[in-house]
């Protein structure tokens, strides 16, 4: 049994757009009697996920219990950001019963587990479990390599060369570190896609893992909270592509922030993002837009060419109706001028 004096922490990891924020929002609203706190680690300078969650704050997880860290990977800024944040949450009155950490979609979870070994906190908290979210449709489609057939051919021709792409390594490391895998968006994948995704996960997992289908983040908190995995003491059983490295970085990926004009029609933005995904291999787009004649802010979330948008809240008087998007791609694919030109050319409202 886990030492009951330690505060349990659940690490929620998963690839870009896999549904981490949706899951946390569901847990906030269905905490199973726990008082929750949340740490959100964004990639890029514009925080989106943290603000979404704060808008859903309830008495069991008030806004002051939700902290956003958007100035770098928290496992790279342990002393400056991560440790002080955990200490501040533990000092809240009343103290949280459980902390959820949403990693960046580009994060490797194992270095974060190692951060829990820091002397300032290792006697006070425990990693209750690592939950990996996997987009069923994306996994089934094999999007973790640009051309899976060519990669396989190269590997067969020369097994001494590592032809894995950074995206596949991120996915595999997240699965390898997990205690439970949540297979999200099963409706988009269909039964055949779900079966294929489960087979991929089983092949990548270093040990048998529970895989649970989850739609719209709805899962019983009893299934994923209270695992008592003490993952910080079980690191060797969670292999990583980066084992043995002194440190890690995210130079494989790059993000830019793009200001966009007030729109006449949101469909223009959808078309522009789809074109960017197809022509420039954009991985992720998230942010906000203003639409003429609409008092509500438009929340935009895109994974590749799959774009979702909805009005999430009224514009505040003190923020102005300004649209901003974070665009994330692999380092070799990012083309800031082309991206800014495509989004800046959107038809502004008259």
C-alpha positions in Angstrom: 0.0 0.0 0.0 1.1 3.5 -0.7 2.2 5.6 2.3 -1.0 7.5 3.2 0.9 10.5 4.3 2.0 11.2 0.7 -0.2 13.2 -1.6 -1.1 11.2 -4.7 -0.3 12.6 -8.2 -1.6 11.3 -11.5 0.4 12.0 -14.6 -1.9 12.3 -17.7 0.1 12.0 -20.9 -0.8 11.5 -24.5 -0.1 12.6 -28.0 -1.2 16.0 -29.3 -5.0 16.3 -29.4 -5.6 12.9 -27.8 -8.1 14.3 -25.3 -6.2 15.0 -22.1 -7.9 18.3 -21.3 -11.3 16.8 -22.0 -10.5 13.9 -19.6 -9.4 16.3 -16.9 -12.5 18.4 -17.3 -14.6 15.3 -16.7 -12.6 14.4 -13.6 -13.0 17.9 -12.2 -16.7 17.6 -12.6 -16.7 14.0 -11.3 -14.0 13.8 -8.7 -15.3 10.9 -6.8 -15.3 12.8 -3.5 -11.7 14.1 -3.9 -10.6 17.7 -3.8 -8.5 18.1 -6.9 -5.7 20.3 -8.1 -4.4 20.5 -11.6 -1.1 21.4 -13.2 -1.2 22.0 -17.0 2.1 22.1 -19.0 1.6 23.8 -22.4 3.9 23.8 -25.4 4.1 27.3 -26.8 3.6 30.8 -25.4 -0.2 31.0 -25.5 -2.0 29.0 -22.8 -5.2 27.3 -24.0 -5.8 24.2 -21.9 -5.3 25.9 -18.5 -7.9 28.6 -19.3 -10.4 26.0 -20.6 -10.1 24.1 -17.3 -10.3 27.2 -15.2 -13.6 28.0 -16.9 -14.9 24.7 -15.6 -13.8 25.2 -12.0 -16.1 23.9 -9.2 -15.9 23.9 -5.4 -13.9 20.6 -5.4 -11.4 22.0 -7.9 -11.6 25.8 -7.7 -9.7 28.1 -10.1 -6.8 28.7 -7.6 -6.1 24.9 -7.7 -5.4 25.1 -11.4 -1.9 26.1 -12.4 -0.6 26.5 -15.9 3.1 26.3 -16.7 3.7 27.5 -20.3 7.4 28.4 -20.3 8.9 25.0 -21.0 8.7 21.4 -20.2 8.2 21.0 -16.5 10.8 18.2 -16.4 13.3 20.7 -17.8 12.4 23.4 -15.3 12.1 21.4 -12.2 13.8 23.7 -9.7 12.3 26.9 -11.2 8.8 25.9 -11.9 7.8 22.3 -11.0 8.9 22.1 -7.4 7.6 25.5 -6.3 4.2 24.7 -8.0 3.8 21.4 -6.2 4.8 23.0 -2.9 2.3 25.8 -3.4 -0.5 23.4 -4.2 0.4 21.4 -1.1 0.2 24.5 1.0 -3.3 25.3 0.0 -6.0 25.4 2.7 -7.8 23.1 2.4 -5.0 20.9 0.9 -5.9 19.0 -2.3 -6.6 15.2 -2.0 -5.1 14.5 -5.4 -3.1 16.4 -8.0 -3.5 15.8 -11.8 -0.7 16.8 -14.1 -1.4 17.2 -17.8 1.8 17.0 -19.7 2.4 18.7 -23.0 1.5 16.5 -26.0 5.2 16.5 -26.9 6.4 15.5 -23.4 8.3 12.3 -22.5 6.8 11.1 -19.3 9.8 9.3 -17.8 11.9 12.4 -17.1 8.9 13.8 -15.3 8.8 10.7 -13.1 12.4 11.3 -12.3 11.6 14.8 -11.1 9.5 13.3 -8.3 12.8 12.0 -6.8 13.9 15.6 -5.9 14.6 15.8 -2.2 12.2 18.8 -1.6 9.1 16.7 -2.5 10.0 13.0 -2.7 8.9 12.3 0.9 5.7 14.2 0.4 4.1 13.0 -2.8 3.8 9.8 -4.8 2.9 9.1 -8.4 -0.4 7.3 -8.1 -0.3 6.3 -11.7 0.5 7.3 -15.3 -2.4 7.5 -17.6 -1.6 7.5 -21.4 -4.3 8.7 -23.8 -4.1 7.4 -27.4 -6.2 8.6 -30.3 -7.7 5.4 -31.7 -8.1 6.8 -35.2 -4.5 8.2 -35.4 -2.9 5.1 -33.9 -4.8 2.8 -36.3 -3.8 5.0 -39.2 -0.1 4.7 -38.2 0.6 8.4 -38.2 3.6 8.1 -36.0 5.8 7.8 -39.0 5.6 9.9 -42.2 5.6 6.8 -44.4 5.4 3.5 -42.4 5.9 1.3 -45.5 9.2 3.0 -46.4 10.4 3.0 -42.8 9.7 -0.7 -42.5 11.6 -1.4 -45.8 14.6 0.6 -44.5 14.6 -1.3 -41.2 14.5 -4.6 -43.0 17.3 -3.5 -45.3 19.6 -2.3 -42.4 18.5 -3.3 -38.9 21.5 -1.4 -37.4 19.9 2.0 -38.3 17.2 3.5 -36.2 14.6 4.8 -38.7 12.0 5.8 -36.1 10.7 9.3 -36.3 10.4 11.6 -33.2 6.6 11.2 -33.3 6.8 7.4 -32.9 9.3 7.7 -30.1 7.0 10.1 -28.2 4.1 7.7 -28.6 6.1 4.6 -27.6 7.6 6.3 -24.6 4.2 7.3 -23.4 2.8 3.8 -23.7 5.9 2.3 -22.1 5.5 4.6 -19.1 1.8 4.0 -18.6 -0.2 2.1 -16.0 -3.4 2.4 -18.0 -4.1 3.4 -21.6 -7.3 5.2 -22.5 -8.2 4.8 -26.2 -10.0 7.9 -27.1 -12.3 8.8 -30.0 -13.3 5.2 -30.7 -16.3 6.4 -32.6 -14.1 8.0 -35.2 -12.0 4.9 -35.6 -14.8 2.4 -35.8 -14.6 -1.2 -34.6 -11.8 -2.2 -37.0 -9.8 0.9 -36.2 -10.2 0.3 -32.4 -9.0 -3.3 -32.8 -6.0 -2.2 -34.9 -5.1 0.5 -32.4 -5.2 -2.0 -29.5 -2.9 -4.3 -31.4 -0.4 -1.5 -32.0 -0.5 -0.6 -28.3 -0.1 -4.2 -27.2 2.9 -4.5 -29.5 4.6 -1.4 -28.1 3.8 -2.0 -24.4 6.7 -3.5 -22.4 4.1 -5.4 -20.2 0.4 -6.1 -20.4 -1.6 -2.9 -19.9 -5.3 -2.3 -19.4 -6.7 -0.5 -22.5 -10.0 1.2 -22.0 -12.1 2.8 -24.7 -13.2 6.4 -23.7 -15.4 8.8 -25.6 -15.5 12.5 -24.7 -13.3 11.9 -21.6 -16.0 10.0 -19.7 -14.5 7.4 -17.4 -15.2 6.4 -13.9 -12.6 8.1 -11.6 -12.4 4.9 -9.6 -10.8 3.3 -12.7 -7.8 5.7 -13.1 -7.4 7.4 -9.7 -6.3 5.5 -6.6 -4.0 3.1 -8.5 -1.3 3.3 -5.8 1.3 2.5 -8.5 4.2 4.5 -6.8 5.6 4.9 -10.3 8.5 6.9 -9.0 9.8 3.7 -7.4 9.1 1.7 -10.6 11.0 3.6 -13.2 13.2 0.8 -14.4 10.1 -1.1 -15.5 9.2 1.8 -17.8 11.7 1.7 -20.7 12.3 4.8 -22.8 14.1 5.5 -26.1 16.1 8.0 -24.1 17.3 5.8 -21.3 20.9 6.6 -20.5 20.7 10.2 -21.8 21.9 12.9 -19.5 19.0 15.1 -20.5 16.4 15.6 -23.2 15.0 18.4 -25.3 12.2 19.2 -27.6 14.2 20.4 -30.5 12.4 17.9 -32.8 9.3 20.2 -32.5 8.7 23.9 -32.8 5.8 26.2 -32.2 4.9 29.6 -33.4 2.1 32.0 -32.4 0.0 33.6 -35.1 -2.3 36.6 -34.6 -5.4 36.3 -36.8 -8.0 39.0 -37.8 -11.6 39.0 -36.7 -13.3 36.5 -39.0 -16.5 36.8 -41.1 -16.9 33.1 -41.3 -15.2 30.3 -39.2 -15.3 28.0 -42.2 -12.5 30.1 -43.7 -10.3 29.3 -40.8 -11.1 25.6 -41.0 -10.2 25.5 -44.6 -6.9 27.3 -43.9 -5.9 24.9 -41.1 -6.8 21.9 -43.2 -4.6 23.2 -46.1 -1.7 23.9 -43.7 -2.0 20.3 -42.3 -1.9 18.8 -45.7 0.7 21.0 -47.3 3.1 21.7 -44.4 2.6 18.7 -42.1 1.2 20.7 -39.2 0.6 18.5 -36.2 -1.5 20.7 -33.9 -3.3 24.1 -33.9 -5.1 25.5 -30.9 -6.2 28.9 -29.8 -9.0 31.4 -30.1 -10.7 33.5 -32.8 -13.1 36.4 -32.9 -16.1 36.1 -35.3 -17.9 39.2 -36.5 -21.3 39.7 -34.8 -20.7 37.0 -32.2 -20.2 38.0 -28.5 -18.6 34.7 -27.7 -15.0 33.7 -28.3 -14.4 30.8 -30.7 -12.2 28.0 -29.3 -10.2 26.2 -32.0 -8.6 22.8 -31.6 -7.0 20.9 -34.5 -5.1 17.7 -34.8 -3.7 17.5 -38.3 -6.5 18.2 -40.7 -9.2 17.4 -38.2 -10.5 20.7 -36.9 -13.0 21.3 -34.1 -14.3 24.6 -33.0 -17.0 25.9 -30.6 -17.9 29.1 -28.8 -16.7 28.7 -25.3 -17.3 32.0 -23.4 -18.0 35.7 -23.9 -15.2 38.0 -24.7 -14.1 40.0 -21.6 -14.1 43.7 -21.7 -10.5 43.9 -20.7 -9.0 41.5 -23.4 -10.1 42.8 -26.8 -11.4 40.7 -29.6 -8.1 39.4 -30.8 -7.5 35.9 -32.3 -4.4 34.0 -31.6 -3.3 30.5 -32.6 -0.5 28.2 -31.5 0.8 26.1 -34.4 3.0 23.1 -33.7 5.0 21.0 -36.2 8.2 19.0 -36.4 11.2 21.2 -36.6 12.0 20.4 -40.2 8.4 21.1 -41.3 7.8 24.4 -39.6 7.7 27.3 -42.1 6.7 30.4 -40.1 6.4 32.7 -43.1 4.1 30.3 -45.0 2.0 29.6 -41.9 1.6 33.3 -41.1 0.8 34.1 -44.7 -1.9 31.4 -44.8 -3.6 32.4 -41.6 -3.0 36.2 -42.0 -4.6 36.0 -45.4 -8.0 35.0 -43.9 -10.8 37.3 -45.0 -11.2 39.8 -42.2 -14.6 40.9 -41.0 -15.9 44.0 -42.7 
